[in-house]
C-alpha cells in the first residue's frame, strides 16, 4: 500500500543566506521538500547582500527571493531607491519587495529613516506590481497610518510577515486587502490571543512562514528554525480554522499564488 503524498505548502518567508545555514542549504531544502514544503521565498534584508540571496534562488528549484532594507538596518544601510528596487524586480525569481517596515522595539531612534525607507519600498511595489513584505514591531499606529495613507495614494499588495501585532493593525491591513502571515509564534502555547486574531481573518488572506532561522514552532522551540518546520505551524493553522490540514495547505498555497504571482505553482 503506497503512502499518499503530503499536502504541499509554502514557506513564504525564510532567510536561507543567514550564517546559521552556511553550507547546509542543499540539505535543508531537501528536508523541506520531504516535509511537503514545495516552495519557499528567501528574504534579503540588506541590499548589498542581494547577489548571494539571488544565487541561492537561482541554484534551487522552488526557491524564490525578495529583497529590501530591514527597518532595523535602515539607519546603517544606504537608503534604497525606487529605481534600484525596480531593477532587481526584472529577475524571474525576484517575487517581492522587502522586507521593510517599522521596528520601534530596538531601533526607535531611527523611526524617521525607517518611515522614509518604507515609503520608497511601497512606491517600488506600485511600479513593479510585486507585493510588499512588511515587518512591524512596536509601531502599530504609525504602521497602520502609513500603509493606509500610501494605499490611498495608489494601490499595492502586501503581506504582514510574521504577524504578531494587535488586532487593530490586523484589521487595518485586512481592510486594505492585505494578507497576514502565520509564523511559529502562533504555535506557542501562550499565543492564544494571536490565534484568535488569525481565526477572525478570512482564510483566503492567510499565509504561513518560518522566518527561519528564528522562531521555531513546537516541538523545536528554542532551536534553529528551518523551512521544513512550516508544516508544524500549518497544522496549528488548520486547527485555528477548524479544517483538515490538507484543506489549510491548499488554501494557503492558493493565497500565496495569488499574492506572489511570479512564484505561482
C-alpha positions in Angstrom: 0.0 0.0 0.0 1.5 3.3 -1.1 1.6 6.3 1.2 -0.4 9.2 -0.1 1.7 12.3 -0.9 2.0 15.0 1.7 -0.1 18.2 1.1 2.1 20.8 -0.5 2.7 24.0 1.5 4.8 27.2 1.0 7.3 28.8 3.4 6.6 32.4 2.3 9.4 33.9 4.4 12.8 32.5 5.4 16.4 33.6 5.4 18.5 30.9 3.7 21.6 33.1 3.3 22.0 33.7 7.1 25.2 32.2 8.7 23.1 29.7 10.6 22.6 27.8 7.4 26.1 28.1 5.9 27.0 25.0 3.9 23.6 23.4 4.6 21.3 24.9 2.1 21.0 21.8 -0.1 20.2 19.6 2.9 17.7 21.9 4.5 15.9 22.4 1.2 15.8 18.6 0.8 14.3 18.3 4.3 11.7 21.0 3.5 10.6 19.1 0.3 10.3 15.9 2.3 8.0 17.7 4.7 5.8 18.9 1.9 7.3 22.4 1.7 7.5 22.6 -2.1 8.3 26.3 -2.4 10.0 29.0 -0.3 10.9 32.6 -0.5 14.3 33.6 0.9 14.4 37.2 2.0 17.3 39.6 1.6 17.4 42.2 4.4 20.3 44.3 3.2 20.6 45.2 -0.5 24.3 44.7 -0.6 23.7 41.0 0.2 21.3 40.6 -2.8 23.8 38.8 -5.0 24.2 35.9 -2.6 20.5 35.6 -1.9 19.8 35.6 -5.6 22.4 32.9 -6.1 20.5 30.6 -3.7 17.3 31.1 -5.5 18.9 30.5 -8.9 20.5 27.3 -7.7 17.3 25.6 -6.4 14.0 24.8 -8.0 11.1 26.1 -6.0 13.2 28.7 -4.2 12.4 32.4 -4.9 13.6 35.6 -3.4 12.8 39.1 -2.3 15.0 42.0 -1.3 14.7 45.2 0.7 16.2 47.1 3.6 15.1 45.8 7.0 13.8 48.6 9.3 16.3 47.7 12.0 19.1 48.2 9.4 17.6 51.3 7.8 20.0 53.8 9.6 23.1 51.7 8.9 22.5 51.0 5.2 22.3 53.4 2.2 18.8 54.5 1.5 17.3 52.2 -1.1 16.0 53.9 -4.3 12.9 53.1 -6.2 15.0 52.6 -9.4 17.3 50.2 -7.5 14.4 48.0 -6.4 12.6 48.2 -9.7 15.8 47.0 -11.5 16.0 44.0 -9.1 12.5 43.0 -10.0 13.5 42.2 -13.5 14.9 38.9 -12.3 12.5 36.0 -12.9 12.9 34.7 -9.4 12.5 38.0 -7.7 9.0 37.9 -6.4 8.5 40.6 -3.7 9.8 43.9 -2.3 11.1 43.8 1.3 11.3 43.1 4.0 10.7 46.6 5.0 8.6 48.2 7.7 8.9 49.8 11.1 10.5 48.5 14.3 10.4 50.7 17.3 11.3 48.0 19.8 15.0 48.1 19.4 15.5 51.0 16.8 13.0 53.7 17.7 15.7 56.3 17.3 15.7 55.8 13.5 11.9 55.9 13.1 12.1 58.8 10.6 14.6 57.0 8.4 12.5 53.8 8.7 9.4 55.7 7.6 11.2 57.2 4.6 12.6 53.8 3.6 9.2 52.2 3.9 7.7 54.7 1.5 10.4 54.1 -1.0 9.6 50.4 -0.9 5.9 51.0 -1.3 6.5 53.1 -4.5 8.6 50.3 -5.9 5.7 47.9 -5.3 3.4 50.2 -7.2 5.8 50.3 -10.1 6.5 46.6 -10.3 3.1 45.2 -9.2 5.0 43.0 -6.7 3.8 42.5 -3.1 5.3 44.5 -0.2 6.7 42.4 2.6 6.2 44.1 6.0 8.0 43.7 9.3 6.1 45.5 12.1 7.0 45.6 15.7 6.1 48.1 18.4 4.9 50.6 15.8 1.2 49.7 15.2 -0.2 53.2 14.9 2.4 54.5 12.5 2.3 51.3 10.6 -1.4 51.4 10.0 -1.3 55.1 9.2 1.4 54.9 6.6 0.1 51.8 4.9 -3.3 53.4 4.7 -2.0 56.8 3.5 0.1 55.2 0.8 -2.7 52.9 -0.3 -4.9 56.0 -0.9 -2.0 57.5 -3.0 -2.0 54.4 -5.2 -3.0 50.8 -4.5 -0.5 48.0 -3.9 -0.5 44.5 -2.4 1.1 43.5 0.8 1.7 40.7 3.4 2.2 41.4 7.1 5.0 39.0 7.6 5.3 37.0 10.9 2.2 38.8 12.1 2.2 39.1 15.9 0.8 42.7 16.4 -2.5 43.9 17.6 -6.0 43.0 16.4 -6.3 46.7 15.3 -3.3 46.5 13.0 -4.6 43.2 11.6 -8.0 44.8 10.8 -6.3 47.8 9.2 -4.3 45.5 7.0 -7.2 43.3 6.1 -9.4 46.3 5.3 -6.8 47.3 2.7 -6.9 43.8 1.1 -3.6 42.7 2.6 -2.5 39.3 3.9 -1.4 38.1 7.3 1.4 35.5 7.6 1.4 33.0 10.4 4.8 32.1 11.9 5.9 29.7 14.7 4.8 32.4 17.2 1.2 31.4 16.5 2.0 27.8 17.6 3.4 28.9 21.0 1.2 27.8 23.9 0.8 31.3 25.3 -0.2 32.8 21.9 -4.0 32.3 22.1 -4.7 36.0 21.5 -2.7 35.8 18.3 -4.5 32.6 17.2 -7.8 34.4 17.9 -6.7 37.2 15.5 -6.0 34.7 12.8 -9.3 32.9 13.4 -11.1 36.2 12.8 -9.3 36.7 9.5 -10.6 35.4 6.2 -9.0 32.1 5.3 -8.2 33.5 1.8 -6.0 36.2 3.3 -3.6 33.9 5.4 -0.1 32.7 4.5 2.4 30.5 6.5 6.1 31.0 7.0 9.0 30.1 9.3 11.1 33.3 9.4 13.9 30.8 9.8 16.4 30.6 11.4 14.2 32.3 14.0 11.0 31.5 15.9 10.9 27.7 15.6 7.5 26.3 16.5 7.0 23.4 19.0 8.4 20.8 19.2 11.5 22.6 18.0 11.0 25.8 20.0 14.3 27.3 21.2 16.3 25.6 18.5 17.2 26.7 15.0 14.2 27.0 12.7 14.2 25.8 9.1 11.7 25.7 6.2 10.6 22.1 6.9 9.1 23.3 10.2 6.5 25.3 8.2 4.5 22.1 8.5 4.2 22.4 12.3 2.8 25.9 12.1 0.5 25.0 9.3 -1.0 22.2 11.4 -1.8 24.7 14.1 -3.3 26.9 11.4 -5.6 24.1 10.4 -6.7 23.7 14.0 -7.3 27.5 14.3 -9.6 27.4 11.3 -11.2 24.1 12.2 -10.3 22.4 8.9 -8.2 19.5 7.7 -4.5 20.1 7.2 -4.8 19.3 3.5 -7.5 21.9 3.1 -5.4 24.5 5.0 -2.4 23.7 2.9 -4.3 24.1 -0.3 -5.9 27.4 0.8 -2.7 29.0 1.9 -0.9 27.8 -1.2 -3.6 29.3 -3.3 -3.3 32.5 -1.3 0.5 32.6 -1.9 0.0 32.1 -5.7 -2.5 35.0 -5.8 -0.2 37.4 -3.9 3.2 36.2 -5.2 2.1 35.6 -8.7 5.6 35.4 -10.1 6.2 32.3 -7.9 2.8 30.7 -8.7 2.9 26.9 -8.9 
